[in-house]
């Protein structure tokens, strides 16, 4: 049993130590409290446990203070390994809720020192930063190829001019994202005096969270698609789909646009490039209005979100009386469909697989604001071959269709 004198000494030391801890918790620095072992008559020692308890509490406090804070993020990341763990908490001891293989895409909402907070199966989860990247490996390789292509192109020195959205242009005021610039290239030889707008679909960071009017008069959409029928607003620029091999659509449309630009310039067409990089801050309204005022036709490049290698087709103007009587659709819808038919005919002549009759009715923001011949051409879907050789074939077909439309 502990003697009365020894118990009093122990309690006094404990009170002093507790006061020090509370002082530290209140915001002050932690001050080590040295508590000497109290020796009783007969050589009995009171166990010196208080410093160890203090250290344990301090370690807990430090751990809480240095717990990773997550910086808010809104982007897409890609898994770089196979069977990568997705966890309930940002820790190796966190419960594993799933596993993903290389190329899988995840929406990231937070970035920590070693972990990222992501959305997995509609819930917040965590993945190690060691196994994710901002772009899949295929994308990085494609970007390097595109840069080399642009550098080595014999037409890279073609006369060019940046085109910004003029706020005085018709419908310009309905654009929400318009700080970027398009680039107009003029052919160096055998110029035809025709400007083709090449619009690499998607590729506007943050575009999916901004809304613009589907129609310039504010009326509702008449067909379903990415945006449901009856809606009056749609994403300013959607993020696009991901191919079966993990390559994002916006990267393939960019590769295709760069190839088509070179082919058109070589054939004497001037080219208005809406996008030549991973990102351009121009929404669908801005892209269309710039094309209306700087080009003779507008061709937007896309691949469909289905997964059966369905073939190419164009988005035709819906056979809806109300829609076809809305300006500027009323004055131009026949031109839109005629351009689409020519492009499909050109693709078919190049041996490209064509879906059904080659068209699908769709109420698009692009078509709704276009005052020049304008088409969204779907060059395949998620399962389609998008290798460099396949893109070359598509370029050949599109050029043939453009020649047909303009009588070249």
Secondary structure, DSSP 8 states (H G I E B T S, - for coil): ---HHHHHHHHHHHHHHHHHHHHHHTTS----------B-TTS-B----HHHHHHHHHHHHHHHHTS---EEEEEEEEE-SSSEEEESSSSTTS-EEEEE-TT-EEEEEEE-SSEEEEEETTEEEEEEGGGEESS-HHHHHHHHHHHHHHHH-TTTTS-EEEE---TTSTTGGG-S---S-EEEE--SSS--S-EEEEEE----TTGGG-EEESSTT----SS-SSS-TT-SEEESS----B-TTS-BHHHHHHHHHHHHHHHHHHTT-EEEES--SS-----HHHHHHHHHHH-SEEEEEE--S-SS---EEEEE----HHHHTSTTHHHHHHHHHHHHHHHHHHHHHTT--EEEEEEEE---HHHHH-SSEEEEEE---TTS--SHHHHHHHHHHHHHHHHHHHT-
